[in-house]
Amino acid sequence: MRTALFRTLVLVVLVLLWEAATRLAANPFFPPPSTIVSRMHAMWFSGPVTRGFLTDLAVGNILPSLGRMALGFAGARWPGSCSGWRWGCRRGCTTISTGCCSSCAPSRRPRW
């Protein structure tokens, strides 16, 4: 409970710092979070109750967005998997990367 409260507090402080920094900078290309949230509400969540408050713009953008996300995932997964497999098959590369990869592994099992 204390950890969740601390994490939430850190998140709130970071958003407040972001808000203050962007308001002081007054850069039109980096709006404050309050402006982003109000614009997001107007664009996506101000529709009728029958569609779950989604606007026409939000409904029209859901499938293209999911398609681009799947395409990006596939475009990164296949080359990454193939190059990782090739890297692991080479003895010299495996020797080099073993120390780095083993240092990233946890020393004991997490208590979940």
DRENVO-947335 format. One record per residue: residue number from 1; residue in three letters; chain; x, y, z of N, C-alpha, C in turn. Coordinates in nm, 2 decimals, padded with zeros to 4 digits. Example, Ala and Ser with C-alpha at 12.3 -4.5 7.8 and 13.67 -1.06 7.14 Angstrom:
// DRENVO-947335
- pos	code	unit	nu	nv	nw	cau	cav	caw	cu	cv	cw
- 1	Ala	A	01.32	-00.57	00.78	01.23	-00.45	00.78	01.32	-00.33	00.78
- 2	Ser	A	01.28	-00.22	00.71	01.37	-00.11	00.71	01.29	00.00	00.79
//
This chain:
// DRENVO-947335
- pos	code	unit	nu	nv	nw	cau	cav	caw	cu	cv	cw
- 1	Met	A	00.08	-00.12	00.00	00.00	00.00	00.00	00.09	00.13	00.00
- 2	Arg	A	00.19	00.12	00.08	00.28	00.24	00.09	00.35	00.26	-00.04
- 3	Thr	A	00.39	00.15	-00.11	00.46	00.16	-00.24	00.37	00.22	-00.34
- 4	Ala	A	00.25	00.18	-00.35	00.16	00.23	-00.45	00.13	00.38	-00.43
- 5	Leu	A	00.12	00.42	-00.30	00.10	00.56	-00.27	00.22	00.64	-00.31
- 6	Phe	A	00.34	00.59	-00.28	00.46	00.66	-00.32	00.47	00.68	-00.47
- 7	Arg	A	00.44	00.57	-00.54	00.45	00.58	-00.69	00.35	00.68	-00.74
- 8	Thr	A	00.23	00.68	-00.69	00.13	00.77	-00.73	00.17	00.91	-00.70
- 9	Leu	A	00.23	00.94	-00.59	00.28	01.07	-00.55	00.39	01.11	-00.64
- 10	Val	A	00.48	01.02	-00.68	00.59	01.06	-00.77	00.53	01.10	-00.91
- 11	Leu	A	00.43	01.02	-00.95	00.37	01.05	-01.08	00.30	01.19	-01.08
- 12	Val	A	00.23	01.22	-00.97	00.17	01.35	-00.96	00.27	01.46	-00.96
- 13	Val	A	00.37	01.44	-00.89	00.48	01.55	-00.88	00.54	01.57	-01.02
- 14	Leu	A	00.57	01.46	-01.09	00.63	01.47	-01.22	00.53	01.54	-01.32
- 15	Val	A	00.40	01.51	-01.31	00.31	01.58	-01.40	00.30	01.73	-01.36
- 16	Leu	A	00.30	01.76	-01.24	00.30	01.90	-01.20	00.42	01.98	-01.24
- 17	Leu	A	00.54	01.91	-01.23	00.66	01.97	-01.28	00.65	01.99	-01.44
- 18	Trp	A	00.60	01.90	-01.51	00.58	01.91	-01.65	00.49	02.03	-01.68
- 19	Glu	A	00.38	02.04	-01.61	00.29	02.15	-01.63	00.36	02.28	-01.61
- 20	Ala	A	00.43	02.30	-01.50	00.50	02.42	-01.47	00.60	02.45	-01.57
- 21	Ala	A	00.68	02.36	-01.61	00.79	02.38	-01.71	00.73	02.42	-01.85
- 22	Thr	A	00.63	02.36	-01.89	00.57	02.39	-02.02	00.50	02.53	-02.02
- 23	Arg	A	00.44	02.56	-01.91	00.38	02.69	-01.90	00.48	02.80	-01.89
- 24	Leu	A	00.60	02.78	-01.82	00.70	02.88	-01.82	00.77	02.89	-01.96
- 25	Ala	A	00.78	02.78	-02.03	00.85	02.79	-02.16	00.76	02.85	-02.27
- 26	Ala	A	00.63	02.84	-02.25	00.53	02.90	-02.35	00.56	02.86	-02.49
- 27	Asn	A	00.60	02.74	-02.52	00.63	02.69	-02.65	00.50	02.63	-02.71
- 28	Pro	A	00.46	02.67	-02.83	00.33	02.62	-02.88	00.35	02.47	-02.93
- 29	Phe	A	00.47	02.42	-02.94	00.49	02.29	-02.98	00.50	02.19	-02.87
- 30	Phe	A	00.51	02.24	-02.74	00.51	02.16	-02.62	00.40	02.21	-02.53
- 31	Pro	A	00.28	02.17	-02.55	00.17	02.22	-02.46	00.17	02.16	-02.32
- 32	Pro	A	00.11	02.22	-02.22	00.11	02.16	-02.09	00.01	02.05	-02.09
- 33	Pro	A	00.02	01.96	-01.99	-00.07	01.84	-01.98	-00.21	01.88	-01.97
- 34	Ser	A	-00.25	01.99	-01.90	-00.39	02.02	-01.89	-00.45	02.06	-02.03
- 35	Thr	A	-00.37	02.12	-02.12	-00.42	02.15	-02.25	-00.44	02.02	-02.33
- 36	Ile	A	-00.34	01.93	-02.31	-00.35	01.80	-02.39	-00.47	01.72	-02.34
- 37	Val	A	-00.50	01.72	-02.21	-00.61	01.64	-02.16	-00.74	01.70	-02.21
- 38	Ser	A	-00.75	01.83	-02.21	-00.88	01.90	-02.25	-00.90	01.88	-02.40
- 39	Arg	A	-00.80	01.88	-02.48	-00.81	01.86	-02.62	-00.84	01.72	-02.65
- 40	Met	A	-00.78	01.62	-02.58	-00.81	01.48	-02.60	-00.96	01.45	-02.56
- 41	His	A	-01.01	01.51	-02.46	-01.15	01.50	-02.43	-01.24	01.55	-02.54
- 42	Ala	A	-01.21	01.66	-02.59	-01.29	01.72	-02.70	-01.29	01.64	-02.82
- 43	Met	A	-01.17	01.58	-02.86	-01.16	01.50	-02.98	-01.21	01.36	-02.97
- 44	Trp	A	-01.20	01.30	-02.85	-01.23	01.16	-02.85	-01.35	01.12	-02.76
- 45	Phe	A	-01.37	01.19	-02.65	-01.46	01.14	-02.55	-01.58	01.24	-02.52
- 46	Ser	A	-01.62	01.32	-02.62	-01.74	01.40	-02.61	-01.85	01.36	-02.70
- 47	Gly	A	-01.86	01.23	-02.73	-01.96	01.18	-02.82	-02.08	01.14	-02.74
- 48	Pro	A	-02.18	01.07	-02.80	-02.30	01.03	-02.74	-02.28	00.91	-02.64
- 49	Val	A	-02.37	00.90	-02.55	-02.37	00.79	-02.45	-02.38	00.66	-02.52
- 50	Thr	A	-02.46	00.65	-02.62	-02.48	00.52	-02.69	-02.36	00.46	-02.75
- 51	Arg	A	-02.26	00.54	-02.78	-02.13	00.49	-02.83	-02.02	00.49	-02.73
- 52	Gly	A	-02.05	00.50	-02.60	-01.95	00.50	-02.50	-01.88	00.63	-02.49
- 53	Phe	A	-01.94	00.74	-02.53	-01.89	00.88	-02.53	-01.78	00.90	-02.63
- 54	Leu	A	-01.76	00.81	-02.73	-01.66	00.82	-02.83	-01.72	00.90	-02.95
- 55	Thr	A	-01.64	00.99	-03.00	-01.68	01.08	-03.11	-01.66	01.00	-03.24
- 56	Asp	A	-01.71	01.06	-03.35	-01.69	01.00	-03.49	-01.54	00.99	-03.52
- 57	Leu	A	-01.46	01.09	-03.48	-01.32	01.09	-03.51	-01.25	00.97	-03.43
- 58	Ala	A	-01.29	00.95	-03.31	-01.23	00.84	-03.23	-01.26	00.70	-03.29
- 59	Val	A	-01.39	00.69	-03.33	-01.43	00.56	-03.39	-01.36	00.53	-03.52
- 60	Gly	A	-01.35	00.64	-03.60	-01.28	00.63	-03.73	-01.13	00.60	-03.72
- 61	Asn	A	-01.07	00.63	-03.61	-00.93	00.62	-03.60	-00.88	00.49	-03.52
- 62	Ile	A	-00.98	00.41	-03.47	-00.94	00.30	-03.39	-00.87	00.19	-03.47
- 63	Leu	A	-00.94	00.15	-03.58	-00.89	00.04	-03.66	-00.76	00.08	-03.73
- 64	Pro	A	-00.75	00.19	-03.79	-00.62	00.23	-03.85	-00.50	00.24	-03.75
- 65	Ser	A	-00.53	00.28	-03.63	-00.43	00.29	-03.53	-00.38	00.15	-03.49
- 66	Leu	A	-00.48	00.06	-03.47	-00.44	-00.08	-03.43	-00.37	-00.15	-03.54
- 67	Gly	A	-00.40	-00.12	-03.67	-00.33	-00.17	-03.78	-00.19	-00.12	-03.79
- 68	Arg	A	-00.17	00.01	-03.77	-00.03	00.06	-03.77	00.05	00.00	-03.65
- 69	Met	A	-00.01	-00.02	-03.54	00.06	-00.07	-03.42	00.10	-00.22	-03.45
- 70	Ala	A	00.01	-00.30	-03.51	00.05	-00.43	-03.55	00.16	-00.44	-03.65
- 71	Leu	A	00.15	-00.35	-03.75	00.25	-00.35	-03.85	00.39	-00.31	-03.80
- 72	Gly	A	00.39	-00.21	-03.71	00.52	-00.18	-03.64	00.57	-00.29	-03.56
- 73	Phe	A	00.48	-00.36	-03.49	00.53	-00.47	-03.41	00.59	-00.58	-03.49
- 74	Ala	A	00.52	-00.61	-03.60	00.57	-00.72	-03.69	00.70	-00.67	-03.76
- 75	Gly	A	00.70	-00.55	-03.79	00.83	-00.50	-03.86	00.95	-00.50	-03.77
- 76	Ala	A	00.92	-00.49	-03.64	01.03	-00.49	-03.54	01.06	-00.63	-03.49
- 77	Arg	A	00.96	-00.72	-03.48	00.97	-00.85	-03.43	01.06	-00.94	-03.52
- 78	Trp	A	01.02	-00.95	-03.64	01.09	-01.04	-03.73	01.24	-01.01	-03.75
- 79	Pro	A	01.28	-00.89	-03.78	01.42	-00.87	-03.79	01.49	-00.89	-03.65
- 80	Gly	A	01.43	-00.85	-03.55	01.49	-00.86	-03.41	01.51	-01.01	-03.38
- 81	Ser	A	01.41	-01.09	-03.40	01.42	-01.23	-03.37	01.52	-01.30	-03.46
- 82	Cys	A	01.53	-01.27	-03.58	01.62	-01.33	-03.67	01.77	-01.29	-03.64
- 83	Ser	A	01.79	-01.16	-03.61	01.92	-01.12	-03.58	01.97	-01.17	-03.44
- 84	Gly	A	01.87	-01.18	-03.35	01.91	-01.24	-03.22	01.94	-01.39	-03.23
- 85	Trp	A	01.87	-01.46	-03.32	01.90	-01.60	-03.34	02.04	-01.62	-03.40
- 86	Arg	A	02.07	-01.53	-03.50	02.20	-01.54	-03.57	02.31	-01.50	-03.47
- 87	Trp	A	02.29	-01.41	-03.39	02.39	-01.36	-03.29	02.41	-01.48	-03.19
- 88	Gly	A	02.31	-01.54	-03.15	02.33	-01.65	-03.05	02.39	-01.77	-03.11
- 89	Cys	A	02.39	-01.79	-03.24	02.45	-01.91	-03.30	02.60	-01.89	-03.32
- 90	Arg	A	02.65	-01.77	-03.31	02.79	-01.75	-03.33	02.86	-01.76	-03.19
- 91	Arg	A	02.97	-01.84	-03.19	03.04	-01.86	-03.06	03.10	-01.73	-03.01
- 92	Gly	A	03.16	-01.66	-03.09	03.23	-01.53	-03.05	03.13	-01.43	-03.00
- 93	Cys	A	03.02	-01.42	-03.07	02.91	-01.32	-03.02	02.85	-01.37	-02.89
- 94	Thr	A	02.83	-01.50	-02.88	02.77	-01.55	-02.75	02.87	-01.52	-02.64
- 95	Thr	A	03.00	-01.54	-02.66	03.09	-01.52	-02.55	03.09	-01.37	-02.51
- 96	Ile	A	03.08	-01.28	-02.60	03.08	-01.14	-02.57	02.96	-01.10	-02.50
- 97	Ser	A	02.84	-01.15	-02.54	02.72	-01.11	-02.48	02.67	-01.18	-02.36
- 98	Thr	A	02.74	-01.29	-02.32	02.70	-01.37	-02.21	02.71	-01.29	-02.08
- 99	Gly	A	02.82	-01.22	-02.06	02.84	-01.14	-01.94	02.74	-01.03	-01.93
- 100	Cys	A	02.71	-00.96	-02.04	02.61	-00.85	-02.03	02.47	-00.90	-02.00
- 101	Cys	A	02.44	-01.01	-02.07	02.30	-01.07	-02.05	02.28	-01.13	-01.91
- 102	Ser	A	02.39	-01.19	-01.86	02.37	-01.25	-01.73	02.37	-01.15	-01.62
- 103	Ser	A	02.43	-01.03	-01.64	02.42	-00.93	-01.54	02.29	-00.86	-01.53
- 104	Cys	A	02.21	-00.88	-01.64	02.07	-00.82	-01.64	01.97	-00.91	-01.57
- 105	Ala	A	02.01	-01.04	-01.55	01.91	-01.13	-01.49	01.91	-01.11	-01.34
- 106	Pro	A	01.79	-01.13	-01.28	01.78	-01.11	-01.13	01.86	-01.21	-01.06
- 107	Ser	A	01.92	-01.17	-00.94	02.00	-01.26	-00.87	01.92	-01.36	-00.78
- 108	Arg	A	01.79	-01.32	-00.76	01.70	-01.41	-00.68	01.56	-01.40	-00.74
- 109	Arg	A	01.48	-01.50	-00.71	01.34	-01.49	-00.76	01.26	-01.38	-00.70
- 110	Pro	A	01.18	-01.31	-00.78	01.10	-01.20	-00.72	00.99	-01.27	-00.63
- 111	Arg	A	00.94	-01.20	-00.53	00.84	-01.25	-00.44	00.70	-01.19	-00.48
- 112	Trp	A	00.64	-01.25	-00.58	00.51	-01.20	-00.63	00.40	-01.27	-00.56
//
